[in-house]
Amino acid sequence: MAEQYPNRTDLQNPAQKIAKSAAKGQTYGKAAEQMRAQEAVPMAKAPTDTVAMSAPTPVPGQIADLAAPTNRPNEPITTGMPFGPGAGPEIMGPPLRPEAGSNLDLAERVRAVAALYPNAALLQLLMDLEA
């Protein structure tokens, strides 16, 4: 009788299971460890969802095809915005920091000090850095 994995629908059909295997050239004992792990929870074949697989993977720095179908059909269009359905701006992560030592980095630091200790010299320096 085949083992049942109630929380793994991909393993309900024994014909879909992949034979155990281990990567070659590993350090002593790692291959046996991989094989034991696959006995505990067998691997299933990759899904053949043609919709998910047909979408091209975007290349960083390249403009996406705006006429292509969406890669996230179940995600609201307002995700990432402070309004509407979907998660808000908190999912975007922390803002990117300017390169250390750059004028933008220095301007940020001067702006923080000027907020705590406002004076004409700091405000002038800030205006010069932002120009």
Summary of the structure (lengths in Angstrom):
residues: 131
radius of gyration: 26.5
end to end distance: 74.7
largest distance: 81.6
contacts: 207
relative contact order: 0.07
helix: 39%
strand: 2%
